[in-house]
Amino acid sequence: MKLPRLLFKEQKLEDILRQISDKDTIVIADDYNFEIIKDIDFERRDIIRIEKASKKEVEKVKKNTNYITIIGIGGCSALDFARACGKEGCNFCAIPSILSTACISVNKSILYENDHPIVKTTLSPKEVIISWPLITSTEASELKKWSASGFGDLFAKISAIVDFIYREGKISEDKITYTLIEEFISWNNLLNLLQILNWVNEKFETYDKDTLKKLAIWLYRVGLENILQNSTLSTAGEHQLYYKMQEQQKYDRRLPTHGQLVSIGTLITAKIIEKKAKEDILFKKLKRAYKKLGLPVTYKDLSNIHVEKNHIVAGIKAMEKQYFFLSTFFDEKLLDETYKE
Ligand SMILES: [Zn+2]
């Protein structure tokens, strides 16, 4: 299996497109990026503007258009759509315009069928190209929101690790500690998310180019782990909660974002560890990091991104009860303790 390469480029999107696109290329772009590229003069078969990653629309493109190269430009919906267009002999190049989730380098797409999300294994990118002019052209508050979401998706893996240790490792809930998570990460040679958590708490100041470069590398690395490893280690209860809440509340995908939503399950998971193992290190570190990054840490923060307490309660209720660490040990009092001012 060929793994994607991550490339950083100082070139503008138009120059990159002129280099990598040809007459057998289709370009998939979301609304925002479609407007940017539609008048650029570069060789291509077609540019397809997409609103969301709909399974039906993907099938239409696959059936009606001939192409060899697929270029996806935008956030996760555009990249999910683009990689799902993969056919025999195709190659895919991802150009994320925001660093909002680990979706930049994975081989899975979330596609929507009648508003229901389904996860499909699709094409992993040959290249993930980060164009600095494109990434940094995002307006400051949007850049902050999307990049914070990227960190939210990154740290969601901590909760997935806890779930894995609990379920697959059959470790009882009171034995899951910060040190055990640390050891698990090192035994399995995973990206050291606890070190990244420390970096945020000690060094992070703002979403400058240096931070964004680190974030891109980390998201890319987690994406590779998702391709190579057990899928139950990639995402777990925190992502299940996201699916349930999204399904029930039908949020606008721009607010709350995927990363903001998965950050909720991760923080509650850390609170459960605090209660069960009687150790608050992970919770304190996460909460402090979330605050610095701009992820929700209070009910008021949640309300600002259109998430209410009852949404979380209803979402967890809809999860498979005894399967996930999060849904097994959740109670409402714990939620209050997680998000109290
Ligand atoms: Zn995710």
py3Dmol code that shows the C-alpha trace and the ligand (Angstrom):
import py3Dmol

protein = """\
ATOM      1  CA  MET A   1       0.000   0.000   0.000  1.00  0.00           C
ATOM      2  CA  LYS A   2       1.287   3.422  -0.928  1.00  0.00           C
ATOM      3  CA  LEU A   3       0.949   6.026   1.803  1.00  0.00           C
ATOM      4  CA  PRO A   4       0.267   9.683   1.064  1.00  0.00           C
ATOM      5  CA  ARG A   5       3.073  12.220   1.009  1.00  0.00           C
ATOM      6  CA  LEU A   6       2.685  15.545   2.773  1.00  0.00           C
ATOM      7  CA  LEU A   7       4.012  18.537   0.834  1.00  0.00           C
ATOM      8  CA  PHE A   8       4.263  22.147   1.945  1.00  0.00           C
ATOM      9  CA  LYS A   9       4.251  24.700  -0.857  1.00  0.00           C
ATOM     10  CA  GLU A  10       4.692  28.435  -0.942  1.00  0.00           C
ATOM     11  CA  GLN A  11       2.902  28.562  -4.286  1.00  0.00           C
ATOM     12  CA  LYS A  12      -0.567  29.921  -4.766  1.00  0.00           C
ATOM     13  CA  LEU A  13      -3.397  27.521  -5.517  1.00  0.00           C
ATOM     14  CA  GLU A  14      -3.557  28.613  -9.158  1.00  0.00           C
ATOM     15  CA  ASP A  15       0.109  27.753  -9.744  1.00  0.00           C
ATOM     16  CA  ILE A  16      -0.293  24.386  -8.036  1.00  0.00           C
ATOM     17  CA  LEU A  17      -3.341  23.607 -10.179  1.00  0.00           C
ATOM     18  CA  ARG A  18      -1.471  24.497 -13.363  1.00  0.00           C
ATOM     19  CA  GLN A  19       1.254  22.077 -12.319  1.00  0.00           C
ATOM     20  CA  ILE A  20      -0.756  19.059 -11.276  1.00  0.00           C
ATOM     21  CA  SER A  21      -3.938  19.221 -13.335  1.00  0.00           C
ATOM     22  CA  ASP A  22      -4.391  18.008 -16.904  1.00  0.00           C
ATOM     23  CA  LYS A  23      -7.177  17.146 -19.339  1.00  0.00           C
ATOM     24  CA  ASP A  24      -7.973  13.932 -17.419  1.00  0.00           C
ATOM     25  CA  THR A  25      -8.371  15.705 -14.088  1.00  0.00           C
ATOM     26  CA  ILE A  26     -11.543  16.516 -12.234  1.00  0.00           C
ATOM     27  CA  VAL A  27     -11.449  19.077  -9.454  1.00  0.00           C
ATOM     28  CA  ILE A  28     -13.878  18.794  -6.563  1.00  0.00           C
ATOM     29  CA  ALA A  29     -14.342  22.009  -4.607  1.00  0.00           C
ATOM     30  CA  ASP A  30     -16.718  23.300  -1.962  1.00  0.00           C
ATOM     31  CA  ASP A  31     -18.662  26.542  -2.509  1.00  0.00           C
ATOM     32  CA  TYR A  32     -15.975  28.750  -1.045  1.00  0.00           C
ATOM     33  CA  ASN A  33     -13.082  27.316  -3.058  1.00  0.00           C
ATOM     34  CA  PHE A  34     -15.146  26.924  -6.208  1.00  0.00           C
ATOM     35  CA  GLU A  35     -15.496  30.712  -6.297  1.00  0.00           C
ATOM     36  CA  ILE A  36     -11.710  31.056  -5.974  1.00  0.00           C
ATOM     37  CA  ILE A  37     -10.801  28.645  -8.766  1.00  0.00           C
ATOM     38  CA  LYS A  38     -13.632  28.878 -11.275  1.00  0.00           C
ATOM     39  CA  ASP A  39     -12.022  31.651 -13.320  1.00  0.00           C
ATOM     40  CA  ILE A  40      -8.441  30.383 -13.117  1.00  0.00           C
ATOM     41  CA  ASP A  41      -7.048  29.282 -16.431  1.00  0.00           C
ATOM     42  CA  PHE A  42      -5.751  25.716 -16.023  1.00  0.00           C
ATOM     43  CA  GLU A  43      -6.235  22.456 -17.899  1.00  0.00           C
ATOM     44  CA  ARG A  44      -8.896  20.100 -16.527  1.00  0.00           C
ATOM     45  CA  ARG A  45     -11.811  17.894 -17.481  1.00  0.00           C
ATOM     46  CA  ASP A  46     -14.264  19.501 -15.106  1.00  0.00           C
ATOM     47  CA  ILE A  47     -14.674  21.404 -11.851  1.00  0.00           C
ATOM     48  CA  ILE A  48     -17.431  20.058  -9.654  1.00  0.00           C
ATOM     49  CA  ARG A  49     -18.936  22.275  -7.000  1.00  0.00           C
ATOM     50  CA  ILE A  50     -20.251  20.360  -4.035  1.00  0.00           C
ATOM     51  CA  GLU A  51     -22.349  21.336  -1.091  1.00  0.00           C
ATOM     52  CA  LYS A  52     -22.033  18.211   0.997  1.00  0.00           C
ATOM     53  CA  ALA A  53     -20.562  14.749   0.548  1.00  0.00           C
ATOM     54  CA  SER A  54     -23.718  13.100  -0.746  1.00  0.00           C
ATOM     55  CA  LYS A  55     -23.469   9.434  -1.757  1.00  0.00           C
ATOM     56  CA  LYS A  56     -25.897   9.958  -4.609  1.00  0.00           C
ATOM     57  CA  GLU A  57     -23.897  12.846  -6.070  1.00  0.00           C
ATOM     58  CA  VAL A  58     -20.667  10.860  -5.824  1.00  0.00           C
ATOM     59  CA  GLU A  59     -22.248   8.004  -7.766  1.00  0.00           C
ATOM     60  CA  LYS A  60     -23.427  10.436 -10.430  1.00  0.00           C
ATOM     61  CA  VAL A  61     -19.907  11.784 -10.931  1.00  0.00           C
ATOM     62  CA  LYS A  62     -18.420   8.274 -11.081  1.00  0.00           C
ATOM     63  CA  LYS A  63     -20.945   7.169 -13.659  1.00  0.00           C
ATOM     64  CA  ASN A  64     -20.995  10.214 -15.897  1.00  0.00           C
ATOM     65  CA  THR A  65     -17.419  11.489 -15.978  1.00  0.00           C
ATOM     66  CA  ASN A  66     -14.142  10.000 -17.173  1.00  0.00           C
ATOM     67  CA  TYR A  67     -11.024  10.975 -15.291  1.00  0.00           C
ATOM     68  CA  ILE A  68      -7.721   9.684 -13.984  1.00  0.00           C
ATOM     69  CA  THR A  69      -6.717  12.313 -11.473  1.00  0.00           C
ATOM     70  CA  ILE A  70      -8.994  13.706  -8.780  1.00  0.00           C
ATOM     71  CA  ILE A  71      -8.084  16.895  -6.970  1.00  0.00           C
ATOM     72  CA  GLY A  72     -10.085  17.779  -3.853  1.00  0.00           C
ATOM     73  CA  ILE A  73      -9.923  21.344  -2.564  1.00  0.00           C
ATOM     74  CA  GLY A  74     -11.564  22.503   0.648  1.00  0.00           C
ATOM     75  CA  GLY A  75     -12.555  21.142   4.018  1.00  0.00           C
ATOM     76  CA  CYS A  76     -13.593  17.599   4.858  1.00  0.00           C
ATOM     77  CA  SER A  77     -16.769  17.496   2.792  1.00  0.00           C
ATOM     78  CA  ALA A  78     -14.888  18.306  -0.409  1.00  0.00           C
ATOM     79  CA  LEU A  79     -12.050  15.902   0.423  1.00  0.00           C
ATOM     80  CA  ASP A  80     -14.487  13.139   1.435  1.00  0.00           C
ATOM     81  CA  PHE A  81     -16.416  13.628  -1.788  1.00  0.00           C
ATOM     82  CA  ALA A  82     -13.257  13.701  -3.890  1.00  0.00           C
ATOM     83  CA  ARG A  83     -11.718  10.554  -2.436  1.00  0.00           C
ATOM     84  CA  ALA A  84     -15.048   8.724  -2.791  1.00  0.00           C
ATOM     85  CA  CYS A  85     -14.897   9.443  -6.547  1.00  0.00           C
ATOM     86  CA  GLY A  86     -11.894   7.099  -6.779  1.00  0.00           C
ATOM     87  CA  LYS A  87     -12.195   4.397  -9.443  1.00  0.00           C
ATOM     88  CA  GLU A  88      -9.786   1.708 -10.647  1.00  0.00           C
ATOM     89  CA  GLY A  89      -6.543   3.354 -11.760  1.00  0.00           C
ATOM     90  CA  CYS A  90      -7.353   6.780 -10.327  1.00  0.00           C
ATOM     91  CA  ASN A  91      -5.131   8.899  -8.167  1.00  0.00           C
ATOM     92  CA  PHE A  92      -6.201  11.506  -5.684  1.00  0.00           C
ATOM     93  CA  CYS A  93      -4.542  14.668  -4.516  1.00  0.00           C
ATOM     94  CA  ALA A  94      -5.879  16.477  -1.435  1.00  0.00           C
ATOM     95  CA  ILE A  95      -5.466  20.232  -1.077  1.00  0.00           C
ATOM     96  CA  PRO A  96      -7.013  21.107   2.297  1.00  0.00           C
ATOM     97  CA  SER A  97      -7.958  24.771   2.611  1.00  0.00           C
ATOM     98  CA  ILE A  98      -8.366  24.424   6.385  1.00  0.00           C
ATOM     99  CA  LEU A  99      -6.702  22.134   8.914  1.00  0.00           C
ATOM    100  CA  SER A 100      -9.886  21.093  10.643  1.00  0.00           C
ATOM    101  CA  THR A 101      -9.660  17.303  10.979  1.00  0.00           C
ATOM    102  CA  ALA A 102      -7.491  14.248  10.391  1.00  0.00           C
ATOM    103  CA  CYS A 103      -9.489  13.747   7.182  1.00  0.00           C
ATOM    104  CA  ILE A 104      -6.667  15.353   5.190  1.00  0.00           C
ATOM    105  CA  SER A 105      -4.785  12.073   4.828  1.00  0.00           C
ATOM    106  CA  VAL A 106      -7.186   9.210   5.590  1.00  0.00           C
ATOM    107  CA  ASN A 107      -8.679   6.612   3.232  1.00  0.00           C
ATOM    108  CA  LYS A 108     -12.205   6.919   4.553  1.00  0.00           C
ATOM    109  CA  SER A 109     -15.072   9.200   3.618  1.00  0.00           C
ATOM    110  CA  ILE A 110     -18.130  10.219   5.541  1.00  0.00           C
ATOM    111  CA  LEU A 111     -20.877  10.252   2.929  1.00  0.00           C
ATOM    112  CA  TYR A 112     -24.480  11.227   3.469  1.00  0.00           C
ATOM    113  CA  GLU A 113     -27.408   9.107   2.402  1.00  0.00           C
ATOM    114  CA  ASN A 114     -30.735  10.806   3.138  1.00  0.00           C
ATOM    115  CA  ASP A 115     -29.067  12.857   5.901  1.00  0.00           C
ATOM    116  CA  HIS A 116     -27.564   9.741   7.508  1.00  0.00           C
ATOM    117  CA  PRO A 117     -23.771   9.638   7.687  1.00  0.00           C
ATOM    118  CA  ILE A 118     -22.119   6.439   6.475  1.00  0.00           C
ATOM    119  CA  VAL A 119     -18.398   5.730   6.644  1.00  0.00           C
ATOM    120  CA  LYS A 120     -16.881   4.213   3.517  1.00  0.00           C
ATOM    121  CA  THR A 121     -13.336   3.074   2.819  1.00  0.00           C
ATOM    122  CA  THR A 122     -12.191   5.065  -0.174  1.00  0.00           C
ATOM    123  CA  LEU A 123      -9.017   6.195  -1.887  1.00  0.00           C
ATOM    124  CA  SER A 124      -6.132   7.484   0.213  1.00  0.00           C
ATOM    125  CA  PRO A 125      -4.453  10.527  -1.304  1.00  0.00           C
ATOM    126  CA  LYS A 126      -1.222  10.199  -3.262  1.00  0.00           C
ATOM    127  CA  GLU A 127      -0.284  13.655  -2.069  1.00  0.00           C
ATOM    128  CA  VAL A 128      -1.563  16.055   0.544  1.00  0.00           C
ATOM    129  CA  ILE A 129      -0.548  19.542  -0.536  1.00  0.00           C
ATOM    130  CA  ILE A 130      -0.540  22.415   1.910  1.00  0.00           C
ATOM    131  CA  SER A 131      -0.505  25.717   0.031  1.00  0.00           C
ATOM    132  CA  TRP A 132       0.481  28.425   2.508  1.00  0.00           C
ATOM    133  CA  PRO A 133      -1.149  31.256   0.561  1.00  0.00           C
ATOM    134  CA  LEU A 134      -4.416  29.250   0.562  1.00  0.00           C
ATOM    135  CA  ILE A 135      -4.329  28.241   4.246  1.00  0.00           C
ATOM    136  CA  THR A 136      -3.349  31.678   5.516  1.00  0.00           C
ATOM    137  CA  SER A 137      -5.851  33.545   3.332  1.00  0.00           C
ATOM    138  CA  THR A 138      -8.580  32.388   5.733  1.00  0.00           C
ATOM    139  CA  GLU A 139     -10.014  35.227   7.808  1.00  0.00           C
ATOM    140  CA  ALA A 140      -8.522  35.256  11.366  1.00  0.00           C
ATOM    141  CA  SER A 141     -11.584  34.166  13.371  1.00  0.00           C
ATOM    142  CA  GLU A 142     -12.378  31.407  10.855  1.00  0.00           C
ATOM    143  CA  LEU A 143      -8.750  30.278  10.902  1.00  0.00           C
ATOM    144  CA  LYS A 144      -8.924  30.048  14.678  1.00  0.00           C
ATOM    145  CA  LYS A 145     -12.216  28.169  14.660  1.00  0.00           C
ATOM    146  CA  TRP A 146     -11.122  25.595  12.069  1.00  0.00           C
ATOM    147  CA  SER A 147      -7.616  25.096  13.454  1.00  0.00           C
ATOM    148  CA  ALA A 148      -8.972  24.692  17.002  1.00  0.00           C
ATOM    149  CA  SER A 149     -11.274  22.068  15.501  1.00  0.00           C
ATOM    150  CA  GLY A 150      -8.213  20.359  14.066  1.00  0.00           C
ATOM    151  CA  PHE A 151      -6.750  20.122  17.568  1.00  0.00           C
ATOM    152  CA  GLY A 152     -10.150  18.868  18.802  1.00  0.00           C
ATOM    153  CA  ASP A 153     -10.061  16.035  16.269  1.00  0.00           C
ATOM    154  CA  LEU A 154      -6.422  15.309  17.121  1.00  0.00           C
ATOM    155  CA  PHE A 155      -7.073  14.997  20.864  1.00  0.00           C
ATOM    156  CA  ALA A 156     -10.159  12.859  20.164  1.00  0.00           C
ATOM    157  CA  LYS A 157      -7.667  10.075  19.615  1.00  0.00           C
ATOM    158  CA  ILE A 158      -6.825  10.186  23.345  1.00  0.00           C
ATOM    159  CA  SER A 159     -10.407   9.229  24.059  1.00  0.00           C
ATOM    160  CA  ALA A 160     -10.256   6.547  21.348  1.00  0.00           C
ATOM    161  CA  ILE A 161      -7.145   5.127  23.042  1.00  0.00           C
ATOM    162  CA  VAL A 162      -8.958   5.038  26.402  1.00  0.00           C
ATOM    163  CA  ASP A 163     -11.849   3.217  24.760  1.00  0.00           C
ATOM    164  CA  PHE A 164      -9.475   0.730  23.175  1.00  0.00           C
ATOM    165  CA  ILE A 165      -7.596   0.047  26.415  1.00  0.00           C
ATOM    166  CA  TYR A 166     -10.879  -0.400  28.274  1.00  0.00           C
ATOM    167  CA  ARG A 167     -12.647  -2.620  25.755  1.00  0.00           C
ATOM    168  CA  GLU A 168      -9.963  -4.514  23.847  1.00  0.00           C
ATOM    169  CA  GLY A 169      -7.419  -4.513  26.672  1.00  0.00           C
ATOM    170  CA  LYS A 170     -10.080  -5.382  29.225  1.00  0.00           C
ATOM    171  CA  ILE A 171      -8.568  -3.011  31.761  1.00  0.00           C
ATOM    172  CA  SER A 172     -11.036  -2.004  34.455  1.00  0.00           C
ATOM    173  CA  GLU A 173     -12.114   1.641  34.499  1.00  0.00           C
ATOM    174  CA  ASP A 174     -10.355   2.486  37.782  1.00  0.00           C
ATOM    175  CA  LYS A 175      -6.984   1.346  36.346  1.00  0.00           C
ATOM    176  CA  ILE A 176      -6.971   3.617  33.298  1.00  0.00           C
ATOM    177  CA  THR A 177      -4.544   6.367  34.206  1.00  0.00           C
ATOM    178  CA  TYR A 178      -2.472   9.025  32.472  1.00  0.00           C
ATOM    179  CA  THR A 179       0.611   6.807  32.794  1.00  0.00           C
ATOM    180  CA  LEU A 180      -1.160   3.838  31.224  1.00  0.00           C
ATOM    181  CA  ILE A 181      -2.238   5.965  28.249  1.00  0.00           C
ATOM    182  CA  GLU A 182       1.335   7.215  27.942  1.00  0.00           C
ATOM    183  CA  GLU A 183       2.674   3.650  27.964  1.00  0.00           C
ATOM    184  CA  PHE A 184       0.097   2.508  25.423  1.00  0.00           C
ATOM    185  CA  ILE A 185       1.143   5.316  23.086  1.00  0.00           C
ATOM    186  CA  SER A 186       4.788   4.409  23.377  1.00  0.00           C
ATOM    187  CA  TRP A 187       4.298   0.605  23.058  1.00  0.00           C
ATOM    188  CA  ASN A 188       2.285   1.125  19.913  1.00  0.00           C
ATOM    189  CA  ASN A 189       4.540   3.814  18.524  1.00  0.00           C
ATOM    190  CA  LEU A 190       1.622   6.207  18.113  1.00  0.00           C
ATOM    191  CA  LEU A 191       1.852   9.946  17.652  1.00  0.00           C
ATOM    192  CA  ASN A 192       2.506  11.212  21.174  1.00  0.00           C
ATOM    193  CA  LEU A 193      -0.682  13.151  21.827  1.00  0.00           C
ATOM    194  CA  LEU A 194       0.190  13.701  25.486  1.00  0.00           C
ATOM    195  CA  GLN A 195       3.364  15.490  24.431  1.00  0.00           C
ATOM    196  CA  ILE A 196       1.311  17.599  22.037  1.00  0.00           C
ATOM    197  CA  LEU A 197      -1.047  18.380  24.916  1.00  0.00           C
ATOM    198  CA  ASN A 198       1.959  19.553  26.925  1.00  0.00           C
ATOM    199  CA  TRP A 199       3.186  21.607  23.971  1.00  0.00           C
ATOM    200  CA  VAL A 200      -0.179  23.390  23.785  1.00  0.00           C
ATOM    201  CA  ASN A 201      -0.173  24.076  27.515  1.00  0.00           C
ATOM    202  CA  GLU A 202       3.421  25.274  27.651  1.00  0.00           C
ATOM    203  CA  LYS A 203       4.196  26.765  24.240  1.00  0.00           C
ATOM    204  CA  PHE A 204       1.116  27.470  22.160  1.00  0.00           C
ATOM    205  CA  GLU A 205       0.386  31.168  21.703  1.00  0.00           C
ATOM    206  CA  THR A 206      -1.419  31.730  18.450  1.00  0.00           C
ATOM    207  CA  TYR A 207      -2.339  30.123  15.136  1.00  0.00           C
ATOM    208  CA  ASP A 208       0.752  31.318  13.315  1.00  0.00           C
ATOM    209  CA  LYS A 209       2.492  29.494  10.496  1.00  0.00           C
ATOM    210  CA  ASP A 210       4.665  27.529  12.897  1.00  0.00           C
ATOM    211  CA  THR A 211       1.620  26.225  14.813  1.00  0.00           C
ATOM    212  CA  LEU A 212      -0.252  25.459  11.594  1.00  0.00           C
ATOM    213  CA  LYS A 213       2.698  23.535  10.209  1.00  0.00           C
ATOM    214  CA  LYS A 214       2.842  21.429  13.362  1.00  0.00           C
ATOM    215  CA  LEU A 215      -0.919  20.901  13.241  1.00  0.00           C
ATOM    216  CA  ALA A 216      -0.774  19.807   9.586  1.00  0.00           C
ATOM    217  CA  ILE A 217       1.976  17.272  10.343  1.00  0.00           C
ATOM    218  CA  TRP A 218       0.123  15.921  13.379  1.00  0.00           C
ATOM    219  CA  LEU A 219      -3.209  15.595  11.565  1.00  0.00           C
ATOM    220  CA  TYR A 220      -1.458  13.942   8.651  1.00  0.00           C
ATOM    221  CA  ARG A 221       0.294  11.536  11.022  1.00  0.00           C
ATOM    222  CA  VAL A 222      -2.962  10.596  12.798  1.00  0.00           C
ATOM    223  CA  GLY A 223      -4.516  10.098   9.358  1.00  0.00           C
ATOM    224  CA  LEU A 224      -1.730   7.644   8.475  1.00  0.00           C
ATOM    225  CA  GLU A 225      -2.299   5.772  11.729  1.00  0.00           C
ATOM    226  CA  ASN A 226      -5.963   5.517  10.779  1.00  0.00           C
ATOM    227  CA  ILE A 227      -5.023   3.975   7.445  1.00  0.00           C
ATOM    228  CA  LEU A 228      -2.568   1.504   8.972  1.00  0.00           C
ATOM    229  CA  GLN A 229      -4.223   0.491  12.217  1.00  0.00           C
ATOM    230  CA  ASN A 230      -7.221  -1.096  13.754  1.00  0.00           C
ATOM    231  CA  SER A 231     -10.193   1.138  13.047  1.00  0.00           C
ATOM    232  CA  THR A 232     -11.475   0.854  16.617  1.00  0.00           C
ATOM    233  CA  LEU A 233      -8.283   2.589  17.681  1.00  0.00           C
ATOM    234  CA  SER A 234      -8.885   5.497  15.285  1.00  0.00           C
ATOM    235  CA  THR A 235     -12.168   6.802  16.619  1.00  0.00           C
ATOM    236  CA  ALA A 236     -14.501   5.677  19.369  1.00  0.00           C
ATOM    237  CA  GLY A 237     -17.183   6.955  21.775  1.00  0.00           C
ATOM    238  CA  GLU A 238     -16.397  10.634  21.183  1.00  0.00           C
ATOM    239  CA  HIS A 239     -17.009  10.196  17.441  1.00  0.00           C
ATOM    240  CA  GLN A 240     -20.086   8.058  18.053  1.00  0.00           C
ATOM    241  CA  LEU A 241     -21.450  10.896  20.182  1.00  0.00           C
ATOM    242  CA  TYR A 242     -20.716  13.328  17.357  1.00  0.00           C
ATOM    243  CA  TYR A 243     -22.667  11.180  14.864  1.00  0.00           C
ATOM    244  CA  LYS A 244     -25.630  10.893  17.215  1.00  0.00           C
ATOM    245  CA  MET A 245     -25.710  14.612  18.007  1.00  0.00           C
ATOM    246  CA  GLN A 246     -25.343  15.562  14.357  1.00  0.00           C
ATOM    247  CA  GLU A 247     -28.133  13.176  13.421  1.00  0.00           C
ATOM    248  CA  GLN A 248     -30.456  14.411  16.164  1.00  0.00           C
ATOM    249  CA  GLN A 249     -29.766  18.137  16.021  1.00  0.00           C
ATOM    250  CA  LYS A 250     -28.954  18.552  12.327  1.00  0.00           C
ATOM    251  CA  TYR A 251     -26.378  21.222  13.083  1.00  0.00           C
ATOM    252  CA  ASP A 252     -25.006  23.441  10.361  1.00  0.00           C
ATOM    253  CA  ARG A 253     -21.635  21.801   9.677  1.00  0.00           C
ATOM    254  CA  ARG A 254     -19.825  25.135   9.975  1.00  0.00           C
ATOM    255  CA  LEU A 255     -20.956  25.626  13.581  1.00  0.00           C
ATOM    256  CA  PRO A 256     -20.535  23.501  15.588  1.00  0.00           C
ATOM    257  CA  THR A 257     -17.707  21.935  13.608  1.00  0.00           C
ATOM    258  CA  HIS A 258     -16.723  18.275  13.647  1.00  0.00           C
ATOM    259  CA  GLY A 259     -13.677  18.993  15.832  1.00  0.00           C
ATOM    260  CA  GLN A 260     -15.659  21.085  18.330  1.00  0.00           C
ATOM    261  CA  LEU A 261     -18.219  18.297  18.663  1.00  0.00           C
ATOM    262  CA  VAL A 262     -15.745  15.449  19.116  1.00  0.00           C
ATOM    263  CA  SER A 263     -13.876  17.543  21.699  1.00  0.00           C
ATOM    264  CA  ILE A 264     -16.942  17.149  23.960  1.00  0.00           C
ATOM    265  CA  GLY A 265     -16.739  13.361  24.265  1.00  0.00           C
ATOM    266  CA  THR A 266     -12.982  13.560  24.851  1.00  0.00           C
ATOM    267  CA  LEU A 267     -13.332  16.013  27.726  1.00  0.00           C
ATOM    268  CA  ILE A 268     -16.113  13.982  29.353  1.00  0.00           C
ATOM    269  CA  THR A 269     -13.960  10.845  28.966  1.00  0.00           C
ATOM    270  CA  ALA A 270     -11.163  12.623  30.865  1.00  0.00           C
ATOM    271  CA  LYS A 271     -13.668  13.557  33.569  1.00  0.00           C
ATOM    272  CA  ILE A 272     -14.735   9.916  33.890  1.00  0.00           C
ATOM    273  CA  ILE A 273     -11.068   8.958  34.354  1.00  0.00           C
ATOM    274  CA  GLU A 274     -10.792  11.605  37.056  1.00  0.00           C
ATOM    275  CA  LYS A 275     -13.713  10.008  38.900  1.00  0.00           C
ATOM    276  CA  LYS A 276     -12.827   6.358  38.380  1.00  0.00           C
ATOM    277  CA  ALA A 277      -9.034   6.384  38.690  1.00  0.00           C
ATOM    278  CA  LYS A 278      -9.079   9.307  41.127  1.00  0.00           C
ATOM    279  CA  GLU A 279      -6.557  11.181  39.045  1.00  0.00           C
ATOM    280  CA  ASP A 280      -7.259  14.559  37.452  1.00  0.00           C
ATOM    281  CA  ILE A 281      -4.067  15.094  35.384  1.00  0.00           C
ATOM    282  CA  LEU A 282      -5.585  14.350  31.988  1.00  0.00           C
ATOM    283  CA  PHE A 283      -8.754  16.355  32.620  1.00  0.00           C
ATOM    284  CA  LYS A 284      -6.825  19.391  33.874  1.00  0.00           C
ATOM    285  CA  LYS A 285      -4.374  19.294  30.979  1.00  0.00           C
ATOM    286  CA  LEU A 286      -7.117  18.897  28.406  1.00  0.00           C
ATOM    287  CA  LYS A 287      -9.299  21.635  29.838  1.00  0.00           C
ATOM    288  CA  ARG A 288      -6.406  24.059  29.994  1.00  0.00           C
ATOM    289  CA  ALA A 289      -5.362  23.230  26.433  1.00  0.00           C
ATOM    290  CA  TYR A 290      -8.952  23.543  25.122  1.00  0.00           C
ATOM    291  CA  LYS A 291      -9.204  26.970  26.727  1.00  0.00           C
ATOM    292  CA  LYS A 292      -5.995  28.172  25.103  1.00  0.00           C
ATOM    293  CA  LEU A 293      -6.931  26.754  21.718  1.00  0.00           C
ATOM    294  CA  GLY A 294     -10.502  28.075  21.698  1.00  0.00           C
ATOM    295  CA  LEU A 295     -12.403  24.806  22.185  1.00  0.00           C
ATOM    296  CA  PRO A 296     -15.488  24.775  24.459  1.00  0.00           C
ATOM    297  CA  VAL A 297     -14.860  24.342  28.219  1.00  0.00           C
ATOM    298  CA  THR A 298     -18.071  25.742  29.747  1.00  0.00           C
ATOM    299  CA  TYR A 299     -21.813  25.461  29.058  1.00  0.00           C
ATOM    300  CA  LYS A 300     -21.639  29.063  27.869  1.00  0.00           C
ATOM    301  CA  ASP A 301     -18.915  28.179  25.332  1.00  0.00           C
ATOM    302  CA  LEU A 302     -21.059  25.272  24.176  1.00  0.00           C
ATOM    303  CA  SER A 303     -24.088  27.508  23.843  1.00  0.00           C
ATOM    304  CA  ASN A 304     -22.027  29.897  21.705  1.00  0.00           C
ATOM    305  CA  ILE A 305     -21.502  27.098  19.196  1.00  0.00           C
ATOM    306  CA  HIS A 306     -25.204  26.122  19.367  1.00  0.00           C
ATOM    307  CA  VAL A 307     -24.723  23.062  21.578  1.00  0.00           C
ATOM    308  CA  GLU A 308     -26.962  22.704  24.641  1.00  0.00           C
ATOM    309  CA  LYS A 309     -26.642  20.379  27.605  1.00  0.00           C
ATOM    310  CA  ASN A 310     -29.723  18.390  26.591  1.00  0.00           C
ATOM    311  CA  HIS A 311     -28.167  17.712  23.151  1.00  0.00           C
ATOM    312  CA  ILE A 312     -25.249  15.946  24.826  1.00  0.00           C
ATOM    313  CA  VAL A 313     -27.501  13.976  27.173  1.00  0.00           C
ATOM    314  CA  ALA A 314     -29.750  12.884  24.285  1.00  0.00           C
ATOM    315  CA  GLY A 315     -26.722  12.010  22.134  1.00  0.00           C
ATOM    316  CA  ILE A 316     -25.173   9.804  24.804  1.00  0.00           C
ATOM    317  CA  LYS A 317     -28.527   8.153  25.468  1.00  0.00           C
ATOM    318  CA  ALA A 318     -28.677   7.132  21.806  1.00  0.00           C
ATOM    319  CA  MET A 319     -25.206   5.539  21.906  1.00  0.00           C
ATOM    320  CA  GLU A 320     -24.698   1.802  22.373  1.00  0.00           C
ATOM    321  CA  LYS A 321     -24.822   1.633  26.150  1.00  0.00           C
ATOM    322  CA  GLN A 322     -22.313  -0.913  27.326  1.00  0.00           C
ATOM    323  CA  TYR A 323     -19.967  -0.692  24.370  1.00  0.00           C
ATOM    324  CA  PHE A 324     -18.148   2.617  24.713  1.00  0.00           C
ATOM    325  CA  PHE A 325     -16.276   3.811  27.789  1.00  0.00           C
ATOM    326  CA  LEU A 326     -18.042   7.162  27.466  1.00  0.00           C
ATOM    327  CA  SER A 327     -21.611   5.867  27.362  1.00  0.00           C
ATOM    328  CA  THR A 328     -20.987   3.152  29.967  1.00  0.00           C
ATOM    329  CA  PHE A 329     -19.841   5.538  32.707  1.00  0.00           C
ATOM    330  CA  PHE A 330     -21.667   8.746  31.810  1.00  0.00           C
ATOM    331  CA  ASP A 331     -24.059  10.501  34.133  1.00  0.00           C
ATOM    332  CA  GLU A 332     -25.509  14.004  34.086  1.00  0.00           C
ATOM    333  CA  LYS A 333     -23.791  15.116  37.261  1.00  0.00           C
ATOM    334  CA  LEU A 334     -20.496  14.344  35.642  1.00  0.00           C
ATOM    335  CA  LEU A 335     -21.446  16.510  32.674  1.00  0.00           C
ATOM    336  CA  ASP A 336     -22.106  19.439  35.014  1.00  0.00           C
ATOM    337  CA  GLU A 337     -18.730  18.903  36.631  1.00  0.00           C
ATOM    338  CA  THR A 338     -17.047  18.835  33.211  1.00  0.00           C
ATOM    339  CA  TYR A 339     -18.512  22.117  31.995  1.00  0.00           C
ATOM    340  CA  LYS A 340     -19.005  24.099  35.193  1.00  0.00           C
ATOM    341  CA  GLU A 341     -17.504  27.614  35.070  1.00  0.00           C
TER     342      GLU A 341
END
"""
ligand_1 = """\
1
ZN
Zn -12.832 13.081 13.389
"""
view = py3Dmol.view(width=600, height=400)
view.addModel(protein, "pdb")
view.setStyle({"model": 0}, {"cartoon": {"style": "trace"}})
view.addModel(ligand_1, "xyz")
view.setStyle({"model": 1}, {"stick": {}})
view.zoomTo()
view.show()
